[in-house]
Amino acid sequence: ENDTYELQSEGYVEIKYKKHSSVIDKIYLNVSKVDQIRSVIGIKEKNEVKTEELRFFEGYMENDGFSRWYSSQEIERIRGGKKIRYSIPESKIIIDLIDRIIGNKDELLERELSIITFGNSKTFEKSYRRKACRLLSDYLEATDQMSNFNIAVNSDTERDHLLLERYGIYQNPAYVYIKGNIKIKYSDDRIIDVLKDSSIAISISLMNQINEVVVTDKNIVTVENLTSFHRIEDENTSFVYTGGYSGRTVKRFLQYINNNNPDRSFYHFGDLDPDGFCILDNLIDTTGIDIKPLHMDMENLIKYKPYAKPLSERDVKLARSLIRKGHNIDILKYMIEENIKLEQEIITYNLN
């Protein structure tokens, strides 16, 4: 009540009382004081807000990459009379965060990224991971950088983790699983001998200490799924588990092998589905290695047709996208015509 009397004393409102009473009946706003009231409580005029937002985003238009793309999107929204997606302070945080993710050169854990950016290990996960990954996906899609990242996953969270791994940022410590006749030499002169009948896992920290990888086997095969990796065997062949769309650590290890062993042949064995061929393309594009498909052929697709599953709408869309690019046309067309796809585990089960 005292606040109301104060507002009246400032001329912002007029109070009307009930007849013959000190009880307030009605309060009338003094419309001539509206601008002054807005100023006092910190509400800006729409045109002032619009000008401020435009000035903020136009400041990024001389940049390259995400910040320029996102700012151009927001400028278009403002000029179209729409609200910006996030406030100016929030937008600045998101722009800086995504630029940091894209420019990351280290192997980081998500909590480390959170501490570096926010000074708190949980802020990224709680408040910004979903926002950042959604916008980053939109940016990559709009700039045609998502062609090899069409991933079938069970949740947005899983997809976000895989997207961040593309930039060397992991939810948990990453490992490379390998088996075969491989010798790994470290910078401190340690040597690890890997055997063909027992796989080992190499951590990120050890990966950073590798000086040389020597493979005595003639062939190197990357394997999409863990069950198949553990089961598959072949003479004169070393195996590397990719875990689907592999992160930067796996790709770096493959490049170590390729650089130290120039006469080796590389193959990829994955699911016989559009994603399997997308993963193959991704490995080729990101490592620069000539990698051929292994067991990913029409013969196996027909042979194990009784174990096949129907394609999803997303599978069909992805297959047609690969066909348009001229990739594995015959087998992808057959998948669409027969409405089938095949997981690799049935093939490895019958190989040995």
C-alpha positions, 0 to 999 in steps of 0.5 A: 500500500505504501508503494502505491502511495509513492507511485501516486506522489510521483504522478504515475498513478491516480488512486480512487477510494471507495465512497466515505472510506480510505479503502482503495477502490481503483488505481488509474495509470497516468498514460502521459507518464508511460515513457518515464515509467518504462525508463525507471523500471528499465523497459526499453522501447521496441525500436531501441531494443531492435537497434541494440540487437542489430548493432550487436549481431552486425558486429560479427558480420566481418567474422567467418564461420559460425558467428557470421552465419548465426548473426546473419540468421538473427539479423534476418529475424530482427528485420522480419519482426521476430524475436531473437532466439536468445538474449544478447548476453546469452547469444554472446556466450553461445557464439563464443562457445561454439567458436571454441568448439569448432576451433578446438585443437586438443582432446578435451573432456566435456567437463574440462570444456565447461571449466575452461569456458564457465569456471564450473564443470557442470554448466556446459552439460546443464545449460548449454550443451543442447543449445550449442549442439542444436545450433552447431548442427543447423550451421553444419547442415546449412553449410553442407558440412553434415553430409557424413554425419547422418547418425541414427541414434536413440536420443539428442544427448547421444547425438550431441556427444557424437557431434562433440567428438567430431571436434575432439571433445568427449563425454568420457575418456576416449580409447582406441581398441586395436589388435594385430601384429602392431608395435607402438613406440612412445616418446619415452622409448617405451614399446608396446607389442600388440598381438593378433589374438588379444586386443588392447585399448590406448587412451588419449594421453598415451596417444599423444605420446606416440612417436611411431606405429609399425604394423607388420600385417599387410592389411588394416581393417576398421570395424564399426561394431564392438562385437564384430571387432572382438570376433573377427580374425584374418591372416596378415590383418590388423583391426581397429574398432571405430565405434560407429562414427569415429572420433578424432582419436581413432582417425589420428591413430589411422593416420599414424599407421598410414604415415609409418606404413606406406605400403599397407592396404586399408579396409572398412567393415561396417553394417550393410546399411546407409549409415555403414557407407556414410561411416566409410565415406567419413573415414575416407574424407577425414583421414585422407586414406584410401579405404575400401569396403570389406564384406559390404557387398551385394553378395553378403546382403543377398546371402544374409537377407533372411536376417535383414531389417526394413529401412527407416524413412531416414535410411531411405533419405540417406541412401538417396543422398549417397546415390546422388553423390555417386557412392555405392550406387548399386547396393544402395539402390538394391537396399531401397528396392528390397527395403532391407539393411543388414547388421554386420554381426551376422557376417562375422558370426559366420566368417570363422 
